[in-house]
Amino acid sequence: MKCLAVCILSFAWAVKAQQSAYGQCGGTTYTGPTSCVAGYACTSYNPYYYQCVPGKKNTHISVSSTASIKTSTTTSSAVVTTETGYPKTHGLFFNIDGVVEYYAGTNCYWCGFLTADGDVDHVFADIASSGLKIVRVWGFNDVNTIPSTGTVWYQYLASSGSEINTGEYGLQRLDYVVASAEKYDVKLIINFVNNWSDYGGIAAYVAAFGGNSSTWFTDTESQAQYRTYIEAVVSRYTTSSAILSWELANEPRCSGCDVSVIYNWAASTSAYIKSLDPNHMVTMGDEGFGPLPGSDGSYPFTTSAGGYDWQMNLEISTLDFATYHLYPQSWGTSASWGDLWITTHAAACVNASKPCLLEEFGYSDECEAVESGWQSLSLDTTGQAADMFWQYGDVLPSCDCETSQDGNTVYFNTSDWTCFVTDHIEAIDAIYG
């Protein structure tokens, strides 16, 4: 089947001498078609990669001060913006490269742990070619024992003295991710710590400084080192065009805590990040737990689920937009319940005048049966600015091997990819293209 598709495509190129939508159309050593099919223009991302992208890309509609792009039932008048600069919010949407519209993205937590530059470029070239715009990567990799040379780690945590690794197998790997994102015009969300023990996280701080996962938010030594690390990372990229937002943590939870604990931590930490970098946005990275108007009172809609009140946290002025995640199977709810989760969070974002980002979602079923419905609902619901499926997968050229498969991985150019990405991007372009 693969051979047949390649042969047919090659024949089409020979006849029409035109590249298909989102295909490569130029670059160093490239020898294929250099013109694009109707409606697409050959655009240079860098000297090595040109791509056929929609010819109307520079005239995507945006929101004026008196109009909105999309509501759940109507599309209203809009104007073109030529505003440029760092990514920012624009009403209930994001303004990226001067374009205000609904965006699609993905999660690639492992991107910063790749040790071959070619692998990083391959991943971001594939992502860019698909029309996905936002990629979330882990900006942390904490250890309590320094590993052997060749293993990537960013921060060593110890009560006797911590160390931030700025070497070849340290933050220089994140440097290359940012550089590659700049090259392919992809925007990054970079976070600073994990609630879970994967890649160190809060557990690594606790191992070094004592306490537990709940006291971490107020522990003096832990928070001092956390801020030291934040400064080390943020200071490297304060003028980078690739940063969409800094993120406080991946899925922070504070079991048994009063909701004020995470609120105060988030308010003070986000203000600190803004003091270091006024150019870029800041967000939380939380799952969205807490009571909301219109909810059904199920467990995820309680403060006990995460130890915080998501709606209350919307009040924090130094958090530019809201994040939330969606995993009904892990939370003991149903696939259809996910619709309520999306609409109630979007409504709260409208009330707070902040964009909502469905930052992670996954369900172990056919995309067409569940996730595509969530994507469509998010696209059609006022307050929703973007969605990002968990997680991205690819085949790395250095080893001809697949990246991490955790049960929710969607690999580039597979049948699942068509549903999660190709069809979704086409739906977005039908509105904004």
C-alpha positions as CSV (number, residue, x, y, z in Angstrom):
1,M,0.0,0.0,0.0
2,K,2.8,2.4,0.9
3,C,4.7,1.6,-2.4
4,L,1.5,2.2,-4.4
5,A,1.0,5.6,-2.8
6,V,4.6,6.6,-3.5
7,C,4.4,5.5,-7.1
8,I,1.1,7.4,-7.7
9,L,2.5,10.5,-6.1
10,S,5.7,10.3,-8.1
11,F,3.6,10.0,-11.3
12,A,1.5,13.0,-10.4
13,W,4.7,15.1,-9.8
14,A,6.0,14.0,-13.2
15,V,2.8,15.1,-15.0
16,K,2.0,18.2,-13.1
17,A,5.4,19.3,-11.8
18,Q,3.6,20.6,-8.7
19,Q,4.1,19.7,-5.1
20,S,1.0,18.7,-3.0
21,A,-0.4,20.7,-0.1
22,Y,2.2,21.0,2.8
23,G,4.8,19.1,0.8
24,Q,8.4,20.2,0.5
25,C,9.1,22.5,-2.5
26,G,12.6,23.7,-2.1
27,G,15.8,23.8,0.0
28,T,19.5,22.8,-0.2
29,T,19.9,19.5,-2.0
30,Y,16.2,19.3,-2.8
31,T,15.5,18.2,-6.4
32,G,11.6,17.8,-6.5
33,P,8.9,20.1,-7.7
34,T,9.3,23.7,-6.8
35,S,5.8,25.0,-7.5
36,C,2.7,24.2,-5.5
37,V,-0.9,23.1,-6.3
38,A,-3.5,25.8,-6.6
39,G,-4.1,27.8,-3.4
40,Y,-0.7,27.0,-1.9
41,A,2.6,29.0,-2.0
42,C,6.2,27.7,-1.7
43,T,7.4,29.3,1.5
44,S,11.0,29.2,2.9
45,Y,11.3,28.2,6.6
46,N,15.1,28.0,6.3
47,P,17.8,27.4,3.6
48,Y,17.1,23.7,3.9
49,Y,13.4,23.5,3.9
50,Y,10.7,25.1,1.8
51,Q,7.1,24.0,2.1
52,C,3.8,24.4,0.2
53,V,1.5,26.3,2.6
54,P,-1.9,27.9,2.0
55,G,-1.4,31.0,-0.2
56,K,-3.8,32.9,2.0
57,K,-1.7,32.3,5.1
58,N,-0.9,36.0,5.5
59,T,-4.5,37.0,5.3
60,H,-6.0,34.9,8.0
61,I,-8.7,36.7,9.8
62,S,-8.4,38.1,13.3
63,V,-10.5,39.7,15.9
64,S,-11.1,43.5,15.9
65,S,-11.9,45.2,19.2
66,T,-15.6,45.0,18.5
67,A,-16.0,41.6,16.9
68,S,-15.2,38.0,17.6
69,I,-14.0,35.3,15.2
70,K,-16.1,32.4,16.3
71,T,-18.9,31.6,18.6
72,S,-20.6,28.2,19.1
73,T,-23.3,29.1,16.5
74,T,-22.1,32.0,14.3
75,T,-19.1,33.4,12.5
76,S,-19.1,37.2,12.7
77,S,-17.2,40.0,10.8
78,A,-13.5,40.3,11.4
79,V,-10.5,42.2,10.2
80,V,-7.0,41.4,9.1
81,T,-4.2,42.2,11.6
82,T,-0.6,43.0,10.6
83,E,0.6,43.2,14.2
84,T,3.8,41.3,14.9
85,G,6.1,40.6,17.9
86,Y,6.1,38.0,20.6
87,P,3.1,35.7,20.9
88,K,0.4,37.2,23.1
89,T,-3.3,36.9,23.9
90,H,-5.9,38.8,21.8
91,G,-9.2,38.6,23.5
92,L,-10.1,34.9,23.8
93,F,-7.5,33.9,21.2
94,F,-3.7,33.9,20.7
95,N,-1.9,36.3,18.4
96,I,1.0,34.4,16.9
97,D,3.2,36.1,14.3
98,G,0.5,38.7,13.9
99,V,-2.3,36.1,13.1
100,V,-5.2,35.7,15.5
101,E,-7.0,32.5,15.0
102,Y,-7.7,29.1,16.6
103,Y,-4.5,27.0,16.8
104,A,-3.7,23.3,17.0
105,G,-0.7,21.7,18.7
106,T,0.8,18.7,20.4
107,N,3.0,17.5,23.3
108,C,6.6,16.4,22.7
109,Y,7.9,16.0,26.3
110,W,11.0,14.1,25.0
111,C,12.1,16.6,22.4
112,G,14.7,18.2,24.8
113,F,16.2,14.8,25.7
114,L,17.2,14.0,22.1
115,T,21.0,13.9,21.7
116,A,21.2,14.2,17.8
117,D,20.5,17.6,16.3
118,G,19.3,15.9,13.1
119,D,16.6,14.1,15.1
120,V,15.3,17.4,16.6
121,D,15.2,19.1,13.2
122,H,13.4,16.1,11.7
123,V,10.7,16.2,14.3
124,F,10.1,20.0,14.0
125,A,10.2,19.8,10.2
126,D,7.5,17.1,10.3
127,I,5.4,19.1,12.9
128,A,5.7,22.3,10.9
129,S,4.7,20.5,7.7
130,S,1.5,19.4,9.2
131,G,0.1,22.8,10.2
132,L,0.5,22.2,14.0
133,K,1.8,25.4,15.5
134,I,2.3,24.9,19.3
135,V,4.5,22.2,20.9
136,R,4.8,21.6,24.6
137,V,8.2,20.3,25.8
138,W,9.6,19.4,29.2
139,G,11.9,22.2,30.4
140,F,13.0,20.1,33.3
141,N,15.1,16.9,33.8
142,D,16.0,16.6,37.5
143,V,18.3,14.1,39.1
144,N,19.6,13.3,42.6
145,T,22.6,11.4,41.3
146,I,24.7,12.8,38.3
147,P,24.5,10.2,35.5
148,S,27.3,9.1,33.3
149,T,28.4,11.2,30.3
150,G,26.0,11.0,27.4
151,T,22.9,11.0,29.5
152,V,20.8,14.2,29.4
153,W,20.0,15.9,32.7
154,Y,19.3,19.5,33.4
155,Q,19.5,19.9,37.2
156,Y,21.2,18.0,40.0
157,L,19.4,18.5,43.3
158,A,21.2,18.0,46.7
159,S,21.0,19.6,50.1
160,S,24.8,19.9,50.0
161,G,24.6,22.0,46.9
162,S,22.7,21.8,43.6
163,E,24.0,22.2,40.1
164,I,22.4,23.3,36.8
165,N,23.9,21.5,33.9
166,T,24.6,24.0,31.1
167,G,26.8,21.6,29.2
168,E,26.5,19.5,26.0
169,Y,24.1,17.0,27.7
170,G,22.4,19.6,29.7
171,L,20.5,22.8,28.8
172,Q,22.4,22.9,25.5
173,R,19.9,20.2,24.3
174,L,17.0,22.5,25.2
175,D,18.9,25.3,23.4
176,Y,18.8,23.2,20.2
177,V,15.1,22.6,20.6
178,V,14.5,26.3,20.8
179,A,16.7,27.0,17.8
180,S,15.0,24.3,15.8
181,A,11.6,25.7,16.7
182,E,12.7,29.2,15.6
183,K,13.9,27.6,12.3
184,Y,10.6,26.0,11.6
185,D,8.4,28.7,13.1
186,V,6.9,26.5,15.8
187,K,6.0,28.0,19.1
188,L,6.9,26.3,22.4
189,I,5.4,25.9,25.9
190,I,8.2,25.2,28.3
191,N,7.6,24.2,31.9
192,F,9.9,24.0,34.9
193,V,8.9,21.0,37.1
194,N,6.8,17.9,37.1
195,N,4.2,17.0,39.7
196,W,5.1,13.3,38.9
197,S,8.4,11.6,39.5
198,D,9.1,11.2,35.8
199,Y,12.4,13.1,35.0
200,G,12.8,14.0,38.6
201,G,10.1,16.5,39.3
202,I,8.9,17.5,42.8
203,A,10.0,14.1,44.1
204,A,13.6,15.0,43.3
205,Y,13.3,18.2,45.3
206,V,11.8,16.3,48.2
207,A,14.6,13.8,48.1
208,A,17.1,16.6,48.4
209,F,15.4,19.0,50.7
210,G,12.8,17.0,52.6
211,G,9.1,17.4,53.1
212,N,6.6,16.0,50.7
213,S,4.8,16.8,47.5
214,S,2.3,19.0,49.3
215,T,4.8,21.0,51.5
216,W,7.0,21.6,48.4
217,F,4.9,24.6,47.4
218,T,5.8,26.4,50.6
219,D,9.2,24.8,51.4
220,T,11.8,27.6,51.5
221,E,14.8,25.5,50.2
222,S,12.8,23.9,47.4
223,Q,11.3,27.1,46.2
224,A,14.6,28.9,46.3
225,Q,16.2,26.3,44.1
226,Y,13.1,26.1,41.9
227,R,13.4,29.9,41.2
228,T,17.2,29.5,40.6
229,Y,16.4,27.0,38.0
230,I,13.6,29.1,36.4
231,E,16.0,32.0,36.1
232,A,18.7,29.8,34.5
233,V,16.2,28.6,31.8
234,V,14.3,31.8,31.2
235,S,17.4,34.0,30.9
236,R,18.5,31.9,27.9
237,Y,15.5,32.7,25.8
238,T,14.0,36.0,26.8
239,T,14.2,37.3,23.2
240,S,13.4,34.1,21.4
241,S,10.6,34.2,18.9
242,A,9.9,30.5,19.5
243,I,8.6,30.8,23.1
244,L,4.8,30.9,23.3
245,S,4.7,30.6,27.1
246,W,6.5,29.6,30.2
247,E,4.7,27.1,32.3
248,L,4.9,26.8,36.1
249,A,4.6,23.0,36.3
250,N,3.2,19.9,34.7
251,E,-0.1,19.0,36.4
252,P,0.6,20.6,39.8
253,R,-1.4,19.1,42.7
254,C,-1.4,19.7,46.4
255,S,-3.2,16.9,48.2
256,G,-5.0,17.9,51.3
257,C,-4.1,21.6,50.9
258,D,-6.2,24.6,51.2
259,V,-6.8,26.1,47.7
260,S,-4.8,29.2,48.8
261,V,-1.6,27.3,48.7
262,I,-1.4,26.7,45.0
263,Y,-3.1,30.1,44.4
264,N,-0.3,31.9,46.3
265,W,2.4,29.8,44.8
266,A,1.1,30.4,41.3
267,A,0.7,34.1,41.8
268,S,4.1,34.7,43.3
269,T,6.0,32.4,40.8
270,S,4.3,33.8,37.7
271,A,5.0,37.4,38.9
272,Y,8.7,36.3,39.4
273,I,8.8,35.0,35.8
274,K,7.3,38.2,34.5
275,S,10.0,40.1,36.3
276,L,12.7,38.0,34.5
277,D,11.0,38.1,31.1
278,P,8.3,40.6,30.3
279,N,8.3,39.5,26.6
280,H,6.6,36.1,26.9
281,M,3.3,34.8,28.4
282,V,3.1,32.6,31.5
283,T,0.6,29.9,32.3
284,M,0.0,27.2,35.0
285,G,0.0,23.8,33.3
286,D,-2.8,22.4,35.6
287,E,-5.4,19.8,34.8
288,G,-8.5,22.1,35.4
289,F,-9.8,20.6,38.7
290,G,-12.4,22.5,40.8
291,P,-16.0,23.5,40.9
292,L,-17.5,25.3,37.8
293,P,-20.9,26.7,37.0
294,G,-22.9,24.1,35.1
295,S,-20.8,21.1,36.3
296,D,-22.3,17.8,37.3
297,G,-20.4,17.7,40.7
298,S,-18.3,14.7,39.7
299,Y,-14.9,14.2,41.3
300,P,-12.8,16.3,38.7
301,F,-15.1,19.2,39.5
302,T,-14.1,19.2,43.2
303,T,-11.2,21.0,44.9
304,S,-10.1,17.7,46.5
305,A,-9.1,16.3,43.1
306,G,-6.1,18.6,42.8
307,G,-6.1,20.7,45.9
308,Y,-6.8,23.9,44.0
309,D,-9.7,25.9,42.6
310,W,-9.1,26.3,38.8
311,Q,-11.7,29.1,38.5
312,M,-10.2,31.0,41.4
313,N,-6.8,30.8,39.8
314,L,-8.1,32.5,36.7
315,E,-8.0,35.7,38.7
316,I,-4.2,35.7,38.8
317,S,-3.2,38.6,36.5
318,T,0.3,37.3,35.8
319,L,-1.2,34.1,34.3
320,D,-2.0,35.1,30.7
321,F,-4.2,32.2,29.8
322,A,-5.7,29.0,31.3
323,T,-4.8,25.4,30.7
324,Y,-6.7,22.2,31.4
325,H,-6.3,18.5,30.5
326,L,-8.8,15.8,29.7
327,Y,-8.5,12.1,30.6
328,P,-11.9,10.6,31.4
329,Q,-10.6,7.1,31.7
330,S,-8.1,8.0,34.4
331,W,-10.7,10.1,36.3
332,G,-13.5,7.5,36.3
333,T,-15.7,9.4,33.9
334,S,-17.0,8.8,30.4
335,A,-16.0,9.9,26.9
336,S,-19.2,11.9,26.5
337,W,-18.5,13.6,29.9
338,G,-15.6,15.2,28.2
339,D,-18.0,17.5,26.3
340,L,-19.1,19.0,29.6
341,W,-15.5,19.4,30.8
342,I,-14.7,21.5,27.7
343,T,-17.8,23.7,27.7
344,T,-17.7,24.5,31.4
345,H,-14.1,25.5,31.2
346,A,-14.6,27.5,28.1
347,A,-17.5,29.4,29.7
348,A,-15.3,30.2,32.7
349,C,-12.6,31.5,30.4
350,V,-15.1,33.8,28.7
351,N,-16.2,35.1,32.1
352,A,-12.5,35.8,33.0
353,S,-11.7,37.2,29.6
354,K,-8.8,34.8,29.1
355,P,-8.2,32.2,26.4
356,C,-8.6,28.5,27.3
357,L,-6.1,26.0,26.1
358,L,-7.0,22.3,26.1
359,E,-3.4,21.4,26.7
360,E,-3.6,17.6,26.9
361,F,-6.2,15.0,26.0
362,G,-6.3,11.3,25.4
363,Y,-8.6,8.3,25.2
364,S,-7.7,4.7,24.4
365,D,-10.2,4.4,21.5
366,E,-10.5,5.3,17.8
367,C,-9.9,9.0,17.3
368,E,-13.1,9.2,15.2
369,A,-15.1,7.8,18.0
370,V,-14.0,10.2,20.8
371,E,-11.1,12.7,20.3
372,S,-12.2,14.2,17.0
373,G,-15.4,15.1,18.7
374,W,-13.6,16.9,21.4
375,Q,-11.5,18.7,18.9
376,S,-14.5,19.8,16.9
377,L,-16.3,21.0,20.1
378,S,-13.2,22.9,21.2
379,L,-13.0,24.6,17.8
380,D,-16.7,25.6,17.9
381,T,-16.8,26.8,21.5
382,T,-16.3,30.4,22.5
383,G,-13.4,30.7,24.9
384,Q,-11.4,28.0,23.4
385,A,-8.1,29.2,21.8
386,A,-6.3,26.0,20.9
387,D,-6.0,22.2,21.6
388,M,-3.0,20.0,21.9
389,F,-3.3,16.2,21.8
390,W,-1.1,13.9,23.9
391,Q,1.3,13.0,22.5
392,Y,3.4,13.4,19.3
393,G,5.3,10.4,17.8
394,D,7.8,10.1,15.0
395,V,10.5,7.9,13.6
396,L,14.0,9.3,14.4
397,P,16.5,9.2,11.5
398,S,19.5,8.6,13.8
399,C,18.3,5.1,14.8
400,D,15.3,4.5,12.5
401,C,13.3,3.9,15.6
402,E,10.0,5.1,17.0
403,T,9.8,7.6,19.8
404,S,7.9,7.0,23.1
405,Q,4.7,5.0,22.9
406,D,2.6,5.4,26.0
407,G,-0.8,4.2,24.6
408,N,-1.8,7.7,23.5
409,T,1.0,8.4,21.0
410,V,-0.1,9.6,17.5
411,Y,2.7,8.9,15.0
412,F,3.4,11.3,12.1
413,N,1.7,10.3,8.8
414,T,-0.2,7.3,10.1
415,S,-3.9,6.6,9.9
416,D,-4.4,8.1,13.4
417,W,-2.6,11.2,12.2
418,T,-5.2,11.8,9.5
419,C,-7.9,12.0,12.2
420,F,-6.0,13.9,14.9
421,V,-4.1,16.3,12.6
422,T,-4.9,16.4,8.9
423,D,-8.7,16.5,9.3
424,H,-8.5,18.9,12.2
425,I,-6.2,21.3,10.4
426,E,-8.6,21.3,7.4
427,A,-11.5,22.1,9.7
428,I,-9.6,25.1,11.2
429,D,-8.5,26.3,7.7
430,A,-12.1,26.1,6.5
431,I,-12.9,28.7,9.1
432,Y,-9.8,30.8,9.1
433,G,-8.0,29.9,5.9
